[in-house]
Amino acid sequence: MSVDEGEGPTPAEAPPGEAAAPPGQAPEAWLPGWLVRHPLHAGWVWTGFWALLIVLDEFLNLAGWSWYLLVGMAALPTLLSTLAVLHATPRRHLQPRNESVLGHFFVRFLALVTAFLVWGVSVVMSASISTTVQAAVGSSEREVTALGFNLLVAAVPLVISVLWMAFIVRCAWFLRRLRGWSQSPASSRVPKKFLRSRPNLRRVVVGLAHPGLLLVAGLGMSILALFLNAVELTFRVLA
């Protein structure tokens, strides 16, 4: 069968599990095929590997800065992918479509209850810290002020960890609404223009920007920072 003049060669089909490159563009050969096919599985393996190193670091007592490096590396791929996806998504994509009036008010009610509880805990902790400081240093105004500033500096990592936890949970919530829980969602609300010219890279980034992976890697990092670093520093200052 002859080929009509003026027609170019038929483009080769993309391997199973990989998106075909747009006409006139070279395939993304630098991305491994297994990563394109299973981005979420690769993310779990990456997180598990660094989590194992974090556990070993607790027993081997390596350099002090190595703990921060290991924790940051565990969450790096999913965090970068999440930031890229959310940055490219206009807020109007996630406006509630079928939210009931009851659901709207119930969410606000929970937010107010949570804010009240946080305020109450802060008042109790402030009173407790004030009493502790007075008992520790007596009535010297200079010593009370110095110890108060030391406690404030020691509390900064603790506060940042709590705010980071809230940020991770919020990002995971939007990811769930944006792309669901599937490794490679067949239909999602991620903008079509996001990495349109690089379909394989888009598949990897969207696969790594998974709400479950982000919660395990990002929230786990925050919990470690909260219980192993910030609290220990606060207790050390109090001692």
N, C-alpha and C positions, 0 to 999 in steps of 0.2 A: 504494500500500500504506500503510495507516494505521499510526501509531505508537501502541502501547498506552499508556494513561494511567499516570503514575507513573514512566515510564522517561525518563531524561535523554538528552541528545544523545550520540551516539557520539563518543568522543575521536578526534582526528585521529591518524593514524599518524606516527611519528617519521621524519624524513628518513633516507635510507640512511646507515649508519655511525654514527648517533647513537642513544643509548638513550632510550627514551620516559620521560617524567617520571611518577612515581607519581600516582595519582588524587588530585585536590585540591591539587596543587602546581604552581606556575607553572614553565614550562620555563626553563632556564638560558640566557637570551638574551644574557647578558654574555660568554659564551664564544664566540669565533669558530668557525664551522662547520669550517673547514679545520684548526684546532687540535684539535678533537674527533676528526676523522677520521684525522689523521696526527700524533699527538703526538710519536712518535719522530723522524719526519722533521724536525719543528720543532726538536726538541732538538739534532739534528745540525747544522742550519743555525745555531742560536744558538751552539753551541760553536765551529763553524768561523769565524763572524764575529769572536768575541772572540779566537780564536787568531790570526787575521790581524792584529788590532790589537796583539796582544802582539809579533808579529814586527816590525810597523812601529815599535813603541815601541823596539825594540832599535837601530833605525837612526836614529830621530828624536831619541832621548835626551830624552824628555819629563820631566816632574817625577818625582822619585824614588818618590813614593807611588803613581804611576799604574800601575806594574807590579803592585803588590799588588791594586789595584782590578780591573784587567783579568783577572788570573788568577782572582780570586775570582768575578767575574761569569761567567766561562766555565763554572764548575762549579756555579753557584748553583741553576738549576732542577732538574737531576737530583739534586743532593745534598739539597735540601729535600724533593723527592718521595720519595727513598729513606728519609730519616729519618721521614717521615710514614707510609709503608707499613710499615716495620719496627717503628715504635713501636706501631702498631695491631695487630700480629701477635703473638699469644702464642707463647712458645717451643715449646709442645707441638705447634704446627702443623708444625714443622720437625724433629721427632724422626725419626731414621732408622728406616725401616720394614723394609727388606730388606737391611740391612748385614750382610755376612758377618763371621765371626770374624777371618778373614785380613785383610779390609779394615780392621777396627777396630784390630788390632795394627800393621798396616803404617803407618797414619796416625800412630799414637803413635811408631813407630820413626822416621819422618821428622821428627817434632817434636823428638825427643831429639837427632837428628843435627844439626838446624838450631840448637838451643840450644847444643850443644857448639861448633859452628863460630863462632857469635856470641861465645861466651865466649872462645875462642881468639883471635879477631881483637881483642877488647877488651884482652886481656893484652898482645898484641904492640904494639898502638897505645899502651897506657899506658907500656910500656918505652921505645918510640921517643920519645914526647912528653917523658918524664922526661929522657932523654939530650939531647934538643934544648934543653930549658930550661936544663939545667946548662951546656951549651956556650954558650948565648946570653948568660947573665947571670953566669956564674961561680959563686962559692961564697956570694954574699950571700944570706942566708936571707930577708930582706925582699923583695928583688927576685924571688927564685924564687917566693915566695908570691904576690906581686902578679901576675907573669906567669901563674902557674897559675890564678888566679881569672879573669884575662882570657881564657885559653883555655877555661875552663869556660863563661863567658858566651857566647863565640863558638860553642861547640859546641851550645848550647841549640837554635838553629834547625835544626841538622843532625839532632839527636835527634828533635825534634818532627816533622820531615819524614819520617824513617824510620817513626816510629810512625803517622803519618798514612797513609803508604802501606800499612802493614799493616791499618789500619782500613778503608781503601777496598777492599782486596782481600777482606777478610772480609765486608764488606757486599755486594759483588758476588757472592760465593760463595752467600750466603743468598738474594739476589735470584734467582739462577739456579734454586735449588731451589724458591723460592716462586712465581715467575711465568713462568719459562722465558725464551726468547730472542725470542719473538714480540712484535710491536709492541702488539697488543691480544689477549692470550691468551684463547682461547675458554673454557678451563678453567684455573683457577689455585687456589692455596691461600691467596690473600689473603682475610681474613675477609669474609664477606658483609655484615656490618654496617658495614664501612668505607665511609663516604660513601654509604650506601644511599639517602639522600634526595636526593643530587646525583649521578645516574648519569653525566652528562657530565663533571663534575669528576673523578669516580672514574676514568673512562677516560683523562683527560689525565694525572692523577697516576700511575696505574699504567703508562701508556705512557712517561712520562719516567723512572720508576724502573726503568730498563733496565740490566742488568749490563754490557753492552758500552759504553753511553754513559757510565755511571759510571766505568768503568775508563779510558776515553779522557780524559774531562774531569777527574775527580778524581785519577787516578794521574798524568796528564800535568802537572797542577798541582804535584803533589808532586815530580816529577822536575825541573821547572823550579826549584822552590824549593831543591832539593838541590844542583843543579849551578851555578845562577846566583847564588844568594844566600848560602846557608850556607857552602859551601866557599870562596867568595870572601872572606867575612868572616873565616873561620879563617886563610886564607893572609895576609890583611892584618894580623892580629894577630901571626902568626909573624914577618912581615917587620919 
